[in-house]
Amino acid sequence: MEDLLAYADATITIHDIDRLRHLAEDRRRTYAAQACVHLPDVIISTYDIDIITSQHAANFITDQKVTAPAVHVTRSQPAGSIDLAGRIVLTTNADPGFEYLFCRGIAGLVTQYGGMASHMSIRCMETGTPAAIGCGPDTFAHLSRAHTITLDCAQQLITPVG
């Protein structure tokens, strides 16, 4: 920004235009390189910056295998607005506010975030609901586009169907 402001009240020469073009190209290359860097969602230590890993492994609950239509549920949707019976529910993060899911006959649950000790993991264990808790942003984005999902907890696989 300072480079551009230096020319705000000055007469610009051909040399200045060339300099600005080279500067813009250099900044484009820098931006492109920085866009390739992917940091984890939570940085706990300096190792998370030096060694960048994406979360690929969810916490699978039960050893069941189920194939069912997928439905994405958000916090802003009224609890009774979608028929969830027999569907695999996808939600970014399921806290106790999503407790109603277990009264709606869902076939399974997949969350982007969460761990084995999360409320939803515990509820899935209690109800015997097949689940993949905390599958990560890349996997979740891929699954969110699927109409049907196979959730194979025994094999620890979540697969979009069709």
NUDO-830531 format. One record per residue: y, z, x of N, C-alpha, C in turn. Coordinates in Angstrom, 2 decimals. Layout:
+---------+---------+---------+---------+---------+---------+---------+---------+---------+
!      nv !      nw !      nu !     cav !     caw !     cau !      cv !      cw !      cu !
+---------+---------+---------+---------+---------+---------+---------+---------+---------+
!       Y !       Z !       X !       Y !       Z !       X !       Y !       Z !       X !
...
+---------+---------+---------+---------+---------+---------+---------+---------+---------+
END
This chain:
+---------+---------+---------+---------+---------+---------+---------+---------+---------+
!      nv !      nw !      nu !     cav !     caw !     cau !      cv !      cw !      cu !
+---------+---------+---------+---------+---------+---------+---------+---------+---------+
!   -1.18 !    0.00 !    0.82 !    0.00 !    0.00 !    0.00 !    1.25 !    0.00 !    0.88 !
!    1.21 !    0.78 !    1.97 !    2.38 !    0.83 !    2.85 !    2.69 !   -0.55 !    3.44 !
!    1.62 !   -1.33 !    3.67 !    1.82 !   -2.68 !    4.23 !    2.65 !   -3.55 !    3.29 !
!    2.40 !   -3.44 !    2.01 !    3.16 !   -4.22 !    1.04 !    4.57 !   -3.69 !    0.87 !
!    4.69 !   -2.37 !    0.85 !    6.02 !   -1.77 !    0.67 !    6.95 !   -2.09 !    1.83 !
!    6.39 !   -2.33 !    3.00 !    7.22 !   -2.68 !    4.16 !    7.97 !   -3.99 !    3.93 !
!    7.45 !   -4.83 !    3.05 !    8.08 !   -6.12 !    2.77 !    8.92 !   -6.11 !    1.49 !
!    9.05 !   -4.97 !    0.85 !    9.73 !   -4.89 !   -0.44 !   11.18 !   -5.36 !   -0.37 !
!   11.90 !   -4.98 !    0.65 !   13.32 !   -5.35 !    0.77 !   13.59 !   -6.29 !    1.93 !
!   12.54 !   -6.92 !    2.43 !   12.71 !   -7.78 !    3.60 !   12.54 !   -9.25 !    3.22 !
!   13.05 !  -10.10 !    4.06 !   12.81 !  -11.53 !    3.91 !   11.46 !  -11.83 !    4.54 !
!   10.60 !  -12.50 !    3.78 !    9.25 !  -12.75 !    4.24 !    9.18 !  -14.10 !    4.93 !
!    8.57 !  -14.10 !    6.11 !    8.41 !  -15.33 !    6.88 !    6.99 !  -15.85 !    6.75 !
!    6.76 !  -17.03 !    7.25 !    5.40 !  -17.62 !    7.27 !    4.46 !  -16.70 !    8.04 !
!    4.93 !  -16.14 !    9.14 !    4.13 !  -15.23 !    9.94 !    3.71 !  -14.01 !    9.09 !
!    4.64 !  -13.50 !    8.28 !    4.34 !  -12.35 !    7.41 !    3.29 !  -12.71 !    6.36 !
!    3.41 !  -13.91 !    5.80 !    2.44 !  -14.35 !    4.80 !    1.05 !  -14.45 !    5.41 !
!    0.94 !  -15.00 !    6.61 !   -0.36 !  -15.07 !    7.30 !   -0.91 !  -13.67 !    7.57 !
!   -0.05 !  -12.79 !    8.02 !   -0.47 !  -11.41 !    8.28 !   -1.00 !  -10.76 !    7.01 !
!   -0.30 !  -10.94 !    5.89 !   -0.74 !  -10.35 !    4.62 !   -2.05 !  -10.97 !    4.13 !
!   -2.23 !  -12.26 !    4.34 !   -3.50 !  -12.91 !    3.96 !   -4.66 !  -12.33 !    4.76 !
!   -4.47 !  -12.16 !    6.06 !   -5.52 !  -11.58 !    6.91 !   -5.78 !  -10.12 !    6.51 !
!   -4.72 !   -9.42 !    6.21 !   -4.86 !   -8.02 !    5.79 !   -5.64 !   -7.95 !    4.46 !
!   -5.33 !   -8.82 !    3.52 !   -6.03 !   -8.85 !    2.23 !   -7.51 !   -9.17 !    2.44 !
!   -7.81 !  -10.14 !    3.28 !   -9.20 !  -10.49 !    3.56 !   -9.94 !   -9.34 !    4.21 !
!   -9.29 !   -8.67 !    5.14 !   -9.89 !   -7.51 !    5.79 !  -10.17 !   -6.40 !    4.77 !
!   -9.24 !   -6.16 !    3.87 !   -9.43 !   -5.14 !    2.83 !  -10.54 !   -5.54 !    1.86 !
!  -10.68 !   -6.84 !    1.55 !  -11.78 !   -7.30 !    0.69 !  -13.13 !   -7.01 !    1.34 !
!  -13.23 !   -7.28 !    2.64 !  -14.49 !   -7.00 !    3.36 !  -14.78 !   -5.50 !    3.37 !
!  -13.76 !   -4.70 !    3.61 !  -13.94 !   -3.25 !    3.60 !  -14.40 !   -2.77 !    2.23 !
!  -13.77 !   -3.29 !    1.19 !  -14.14 !   -2.91 !   -0.17 !  -15.59 !   -3.30 !   -0.47 !
!  -15.98 !   -4.51 !   -0.08 !  -17.35 !   -4.98 !   -0.32 !  -18.36 !   -4.10 !    0.40 !
!  -18.04 !   -3.70 !    1.62 !  -18.95 !   -2.83 !    2.37 !  -19.04 !   -1.46 !    1.71 !
!  -17.92 !   -0.92 !    1.26 !  -17.92 !    0.39 !    0.63 !  -18.62 !    0.36 !   -0.73 !
!  -18.59 !   -0.77 !   -1.41 !  -19.26 !   -0.88 !   -2.70 !  -20.78 !   -0.82 !   -2.55 !
!  -21.28 !   -1.06 !   -1.36 !  -22.73 !   -1.00 !   -1.12 !  -23.21 !    0.43 !   -0.88 !
!  -22.30 !    1.35 !   -0.69 !  -22.67 !    2.74 !   -0.43 !  -22.91 !    3.43 !   -1.76 !
!  -24.07 !    4.07 !   -1.89 !  -24.42 !    4.80 !   -3.10 !  -24.66 !    6.26 !   -2.72 !
!  -23.83 !    7.13 !   -3.24 !  -23.99 !    8.56 !   -2.98 !  -24.79 !    9.18 !   -4.11 !
!  -25.51 !   10.25 !   -3.83 !  -26.26 !   10.92 !   -4.89 !  -25.29 !   11.55 !   -5.89 !
!  -25.80 !   11.84 !   -7.10 !  -24.96 !   12.42 !   -8.14 !  -24.42 !   13.78 !   -7.75 !
!  -25.21 !   14.53 !   -7.00 !  -24.80 !   15.85 !   -6.55 !  -25.00 !   15.92 !   -5.04 !
!  -23.95 !   16.29 !   -4.33 !  -24.04 !   16.44 !   -2.87 !  -24.16 !   17.93 !   -2.58 !
!  -25.31 !   18.30 !   -2.02 !  -25.58 !   19.70 !   -1.76 !  -25.31 !   20.05 !   -0.29 !
!  -25.58 !   19.12 !    0.59 !  -25.36 !   19.37 !    2.01 !  -24.97 !   18.07 !    2.69 !
!  -24.66 !   18.16 !    3.97 !  -24.29 !   16.97 !    4.73 !  -25.45 !   15.98 !    4.83 !
!  -26.68 !   16.46 !    4.69 !  -27.84 !   15.56 !    4.73 !  -27.82 !   14.56 !    3.57 !
!  -27.22 !   14.96 !    2.45 !  -27.15 !   14.06 !    1.31 !  -26.23 !   12.88 !    1.58 !
!  -25.36 !   13.01 !    2.54 !  -24.45 !   11.92 !    2.89 !  -25.06 !   11.07 !    4.00 !
!  -25.70 !   11.70 !    4.96 !  -26.30 !   10.97 !    6.07 !  -27.53 !   10.17 !    5.62 !
!  -28.34 !   10.77 !    4.77 !  -29.55 !   10.11 !    4.28 !  -29.39 !    9.99 !    2.78 !
!  -29.17 !    8.78 !    2.31 !  -28.91 !    8.58 !    0.90 !  -30.20 !    8.16 !    0.22 !
!  -30.61 !    8.95 !   -0.75 !  -31.82 !    8.63 !   -1.50 !  -31.49 !    8.58 !   -2.98 !
!  -32.15 !    7.71 !   -3.69 !  -32.02 !    7.66 !   -5.14 !  -33.20 !    8.38 !   -5.75 !
!  -32.92 !    9.06 !   -6.84 !  -34.00 !    9.76 !   -7.51 !  -34.84 !    8.76 !   -8.27 !
!  -36.13 !    8.73 !   -7.97 !  -37.03 !    7.81 !   -8.66 !  -38.10 !    8.55 !   -9.43 !
!  -38.33 !    9.80 !   -9.09 !  -39.44 !   10.53 !   -9.70 !  -38.93 !   11.52 !  -10.73 !
!  -39.37 !   11.34 !  -11.95 !  -39.04 !   12.26 !  -13.03 !  -40.03 !   13.42 !  -13.02 !
!  -39.73 !   14.42 !  -13.80 !  -40.63 !   15.53 !  -14.03 !  -41.41 !   15.20 !  -15.31 !
!  -42.69 !   14.93 !  -15.18 !  -43.49 !   14.51 !  -16.33 !  -44.13 !   15.73 !  -16.99 !
!  -44.04 !   15.75 !  -18.31 !  -44.58 !   16.86 !  -19.10 !  -45.75 !   16.32 !  -19.91 !
!  -46.85 !   17.01 !  -19.92 !  -48.15 !   16.69 !  -20.53 !  -48.86 !   15.63 !  -19.69 !
!  -50.05 !   15.26 !  -20.10 !  -50.78 !   14.18 !  -19.44 !  -51.08 !   13.07 !  -20.43 !
!  -50.27 !   13.01 !  -21.49 !  -50.46 !   12.02 !  -22.55 !  -49.86 !   10.67 !  -22.18 !
!  -50.35 !    9.65 !  -22.88 !  -49.79 !    8.30 !  -22.76 !  -49.40 !    7.85 !  -24.16 !
!  -48.16 !    7.39 !  -24.28 !  -47.67 !    6.95 !  -25.58 !  -46.83 !    5.69 !  -25.41 !
!  -47.02 !    4.73 !  -26.31 !  -46.18 !    3.54 !  -26.37 !  -45.51 !    3.56 !  -27.73 !
!  -44.18 !    3.47 !  -27.71 !  -43.43 !    3.57 !  -28.96 !  -42.07 !    2.91 !  -28.82 !
!  -41.44 !    2.60 !  -29.96 !  -40.07 !    2.07 !  -29.91 !  -39.14 !    3.10 !  -29.27 !
!  -38.16 !    2.61 !  -28.54 !  -37.21 !    3.49 !  -27.86 !  -35.92 !    3.58 !  -28.66 !
!  -35.30 !    4.73 !  -28.61 !  -34.00 !    4.91 !  -29.25 !  -33.14 !    5.79 !  -28.34 !
!  -31.90 !    5.36 !  -28.12 !  -30.97 !    6.10 !  -27.27 !  -30.14 !    7.02 !  -28.18 !
!  -30.15 !    8.30 !  -27.88 !  -29.43 !    9.29 !  -28.68 !  -28.33 !    9.90 !  -27.81 !
!  -27.12 !    9.99 !  -28.39 !  -25.99 !   10.60 !  -27.69 !  -25.51 !   11.82 !  -28.45 !
!  -24.72 !   12.62 !  -27.79 !  -24.18 !   13.83 !  -28.40 !  -23.28 !   13.51 !  -29.58 !
!  -22.59 !   12.39 !  -29.54 !  -21.62 !   12.07 !  -30.58 !  -22.27 !   11.58 !  -31.88 !
!  -23.57 !   11.30 !  -31.86 !  -24.25 !   10.84 !  -33.07 !  -24.62 !   12.03 !  -33.95 !
!  -24.37 !   11.94 !  -35.25 !  -24.82 !   13.01 !  -36.15 !  -26.34 !   13.14 !  -36.10 !
!  -26.84 !   14.35 !  -36.16 !  -28.27 !   14.62 !  -36.00 !  -29.15 !   13.84 !  -36.97 !
!  -28.70 !   13.61 !  -38.19 !  -29.55 !   12.93 !  -39.17 !  -29.29 !   11.44 !  -39.30 !
!  -28.49 !   10.87 !  -38.41 !  -28.06 !    9.47 !  -38.58 !  -29.09 !    8.43 !  -38.14 !
!  -30.10 !    8.83 !  -37.38 !  -31.09 !    7.88 !  -36.85 !  -32.48 !    8.38 !  -37.18 !
!  -33.36 !    7.46 !  -37.57 !  -34.76 !    7.81 !  -37.80 !  -35.44 !    7.90 !  -36.44 !
!  -35.87 !    9.09 !  -36.08 !  -36.47 !    9.32 !  -34.76 !  -37.99 !    9.44 !  -34.81 !
!  -38.56 !    9.51 !  -35.99 !  -40.00 !    9.72 !  -36.12 !  -40.77 !    8.60 !  -35.42 !
!  -41.69 !    9.01 !  -34.55 !  -42.55 !    8.06 !  -33.86 !  -41.86 !    7.27 !  -32.75 !
!  -40.69 !    7.68 !  -32.34 !  -39.94 !    6.97 !  -31.30 !  -39.84 !    7.79 !  -30.02 !
!  -39.69 !    7.09 !  -28.93 !  -39.40 !    7.74 !  -27.65 !  -37.88 !    7.82 !  -27.55 !
!  -37.38 !    9.03 !  -27.47 !  -35.94 !    9.27 !  -27.43 !  -35.46 !    9.28 !  -25.99 !
!  -34.38 !    8.51 !  -25.74 !  -33.72 !    8.52 !  -24.44 !  -32.36 !    9.19 !  -24.61 !
!  -32.05 !   10.13 !  -23.75 !  -30.75 !   10.78 !  -23.78 !  -30.35 !   11.15 !  -22.36 !
!  -29.06 !   11.09 !  -22.09 !  -28.60 !   11.33 !  -20.72 !  -29.01 !   12.70 !  -20.22 !
!  -28.60 !   13.73 !  -20.92 !  -29.03 !   15.08 !  -20.56 !  -29.22 !   15.86 !  -21.86 !
!  -30.35 !   16.45 !  -22.00 !  -30.69 !   17.13 !  -23.24 !  -30.61 !   18.63 !  -23.03 !
!  -29.61 !   19.23 !  -23.64 !  -29.45 !   20.67 !  -23.58 !  -29.91 !   21.27 !  -24.91 !
!  -29.77 !   22.57 !  -25.11 !  -30.23 !   23.16 !  -26.37 !  -29.61 !   22.54 !  -27.63 !
!  -28.50 !   21.84 !  -27.50 !  -27.89 !   21.17 !  -28.65 !  -28.76 !   20.03 !  -29.20 !
!  -29.75 !   19.61 !  -28.44 !  -30.67 !   18.55 !  -28.87 !  -31.97 !   19.14 !  -29.41 !
!  -31.98 !   20.39 !  -29.71 !  -33.17 !   21.07 !  -30.22 !  -33.73 !   20.39 !  -31.48 !
!  -32.85 !   19.81 !  -32.29 !  -33.28 !   19.17 !  -33.54 !  -34.30 !   18.05 !  -33.30 !
!  -34.34 !   17.50 !  -32.08 !  -35.28 !   16.41 !  -31.79 !  -36.72 !   16.82 !  -32.09 !
!  -37.04 !   18.07 !  -31.84 !  -38.42 !   18.53 !  -31.98 !  -38.83 !   18.72 !  -33.44 !
!  -37.87 !   18.66 !  -34.35 !  -38.18 !   18.75 !  -35.79 !  -38.23 !   17.37 !  -36.43 !
!  -38.08 !   16.31 !  -35.63 !  -37.96 !   14.96 !  -36.17 !  -39.16 !   14.08 !  -35.86 !
!  -40.23 !   14.65 !  -35.33 !  -41.45 !   13.88 !  -35.10 !  -41.35 !   12.83 !  -34.01 !
!  -40.62 !   13.14 !  -32.92 !  -40.47 !   12.17 !  -31.84 !  -41.80 !   11.97 !  -31.11 !
!  -42.00 !   10.77 !  -30.58 !  -43.22 !   10.45 !  -29.84 !  -43.12 !   10.88 !  -28.38 !
!  -41.90 !   10.96 !  -27.86 !  -41.70 !   11.32 !  -26.47 !  -40.22 !   11.46 !  -26.18 !
!  -39.91 !   11.95 !  -24.98 !  -38.53 !   12.18 !  -24.57 !  -38.35 !   11.74 !  -23.12 !
!  -37.26 !   11.02 !  -22.86 !  -36.89 !   10.62 !  -21.50 !  -35.43 !   10.99 !  -21.30 !
!  -35.13 !   11.72 !  -20.22 !  -33.75 !   12.07 !  -19.91 !  -33.36 !   11.55 !  -18.54 !
!  -32.09 !   11.26 !  -18.40 !  -31.57 !   10.81 !  -17.10 !  -31.49 !   11.98 !  -16.13 !
!  -31.01 !   13.10 !  -16.61 !  -30.84 !   14.29 !  -15.77 !  -31.69 !   15.42 !  -16.31 !
!  -31.98 !   16.37 !  -15.45 !  -32.73 !   17.54 !  -15.86 !  -33.86 !   17.81 !  -14.88 !
!  -34.39 !   19.00 !  -14.96 !  -35.46 !   19.38 !  -14.06 !  -36.57 !   20.09 !  -14.79 !
!  -37.56 !   20.51 !  -14.04 !  -38.74 !   21.14 !  -14.59 !  -38.43 !   22.46 !  -15.29 !
!  -37.36 !   23.14 !  -14.88 !  -37.01 !   24.42 !  -15.49 !  -35.95 !   24.28 !  -16.58 !
!  -35.61 !   23.05 !  -16.95 !  -34.59 !   22.84 !  -17.98 !  -35.12 !   23.24 !  -19.35 !
!  -34.20 !   23.48 !  -20.26 !  -34.56 !   23.87 !  -21.62 !  -35.49 !   22.84 !  -22.26 !
!  -35.18 !   21.56 !  -22.10 !  -35.98 !   20.52 !  -22.75 !  -37.37 !   20.41 !  -22.13 !
!  -37.49 !   20.63 !  -20.84 !  -38.82 !   20.64 !  -20.22 !  -39.68 !   21.74 !  -20.84 !
!  -39.09 !   22.89 !  -20.97 !  -39.82 !   24.04 !  -21.54 !  -40.22 !   23.75 !  -22.98 !
!  -39.30 !   23.19 !  -23.77 !  -39.60 !   22.87 !  -25.17 !  -40.68 !   21.79 !  -25.28 !
!  -40.63 !   20.80 !  -24.39 !  -41.67 !   19.76 !  -24.41 !  -43.02 !   20.36 !  -24.07 !
!  -43.06 !   21.30 !  -23.13 !  -44.33 !   21.97 !  -22.79 !  -44.83 !   22.77 !  -24.00 !
!  -43.92 !   23.48 !  -24.67 !  -44.30 !   24.30 !  -25.82 !  -44.84 !   23.46 !  -26.97 !
!  -44.24 !   22.31 !  -27.21 !  -44.61 !   21.47 !  -28.35 !  -45.64 !   20.40 !  -28.00 !
!  -45.96 !   20.23 !  -26.72 !  -46.90 !   19.20 !  -26.30 !  -46.31 !   17.80 !  -26.40 !
!  -45.00 !   17.70 !  -26.32 !  -44.32 !   16.41 !  -26.40 !  -44.32 !   15.74 !  -25.04 !
!  -44.85 !   14.53 !  -24.91 !  -44.80 !   13.82 !  -23.63 !  -43.35 !   13.57 !  -23.25 !
!  -43.03 !   13.79 !  -21.97 !  -41.64 !   13.63 !  -21.54 !  -41.56 !   13.26 !  -20.07 !
!  -40.45 !   12.60 !  -19.74 !  -40.05 !   12.33 !  -18.36 !  -38.63 !   12.87 !  -18.25 !
!  -38.49 !   14.03 !  -17.65 !  -37.20 !   14.71 !  -17.56 !  -36.59 !   14.42 !  -16.19 !
!  -35.37 !   13.87 !  -16.20 !  -34.66 !   13.62 !  -14.96 !  -35.14 !   12.38 !  -14.22 !
!  -35.20 !   11.24 !  -14.89 !  -35.70 !   10.01 !  -14.25 !  -34.66 !    9.35 !  -13.36 !
!  -33.41 !    9.79 !  -13.40 !  -32.37 !    9.24 !  -12.53 !  -31.61 !    8.10 !  -13.20 !
!  -30.41 !    7.81 !  -12.68 !  -29.53 !    6.83 !  -13.32 !  -30.06 !    5.40 !  -13.31 !
!  -30.70 !    4.97 !  -12.25 !  -31.18 !    3.59 !  -12.18 !  -32.32 !    3.34 !  -13.18 !
!  -33.30 !    4.21 !  -13.16 !  -34.43 !    4.08 !  -14.09 !  -33.95 !    4.21 !  -15.53 !
!  -33.07 !    5.17 !  -15.78 !  -32.57 !    5.39 !  -17.14 !  -31.82 !    4.16 !  -17.65 !
!  -30.99 !    3.57 !  -16.81 !  -30.25 !    2.36 !  -17.22 !  -31.21 !    1.23 !  -17.55 !
!  -32.25 !    1.09 !  -16.77 !  -33.26 !    0.05 !  -17.01 !  -33.99 !    0.30 !  -18.34 !
!  -34.38 !    1.54 !  -18.57 !  -35.11 !    1.87 !  -19.80 !  -34.23 !    1.77 !  -21.03 !
!  -32.95 !    2.02 !  -20.88 !  -32.02 !    1.99 !  -22.02 !  -31.92 !    0.60 !  -22.64 !
!  -32.30 !   -0.42 !  -21.91 !  -32.26 !   -1.79 !  -22.43 !  -33.56 !   -2.19 !  -23.12 !
!  -34.58 !   -1.34 !  -23.05 !  -35.90 !   -1.68 !  -23.61 !  -35.98 !   -1.36 !  -25.10 !
!  -36.72 !   -2.17 !  -25.82 !  -36.96 !   -1.92 !  -27.25 !  -38.15 !   -1.00 !  -27.43 !
!  -39.13 !   -1.12 !  -26.54 !  -40.34 !   -0.31 !  -26.60 !  -40.64 !    0.19 !  -25.19 !
!  -41.17 !    1.40 !  -25.10 !  -41.45 !    2.02 !  -23.80 !  -42.87 !    2.59 !  -23.82 !
!  -43.55 !    2.46 !  -22.70 !  -44.80 !    3.19 !  -22.49 !  -44.50 !    4.34 !  -21.55 !
!  -44.79 !    5.53 !  -22.02 !  -44.61 !    6.75 !  -21.24 !  -45.99 !    7.29 !  -20.92 !
!  -46.41 !    7.10 !  -19.67 !  -47.74 !    7.52 !  -19.22 !  -47.56 !    8.70 !  -18.28 !
!  -47.64 !    9.89 !  -18.85 !  -47.37 !   11.10 !  -18.07 !  -48.46 !   11.38 !  -17.04 !
!  -49.70 !   11.06 !  -17.36 !  -50.81 !   11.29 !  -16.42 !  -50.62 !   10.47 !  -15.16 !
!  -50.19 !    9.22 !  -15.32 !  -49.97 !    8.33 !  -14.17 !  -48.54 !    8.42 !  -13.62 !
!  -47.70 !    9.21 !  -14.29 !  -46.28 !    9.39 !  -13.93 !  -45.55 !    8.04 !  -13.88 !
!  -45.69 !    7.30 !  -15.00 !  -45.07 !    5.98 !  -15.12 !  -44.30 !    5.89 !  -16.43 !
!  -43.14 !    5.26 !  -16.37 !  -42.37 !    4.92 !  -17.56 !  -42.12 !    3.42 !  -17.47 !
!  -42.62 !    2.66 !  -18.44 !  -42.57 !    1.22 !  -18.36 !  -41.96 !    0.62 !  -19.62 !
!  -40.94 !   -0.23 !  -19.46 !  -40.44 !   -0.95 !  -20.63 !  -41.47 !   -2.00 !  -21.06 !
!  -41.63 !   -2.18 !  -22.37 !  -42.57 !   -3.15 !  -22.90 !  -41.76 !   -4.24 !  -23.57 !
!  -41.94 !   -5.46 !  -23.12 !  -41.27 !   -6.61 !  -23.73 !  -39.79 !   -6.68 !  -23.53 !
+---------+---------+---------+---------+---------+---------+---------+---------+---------+
END
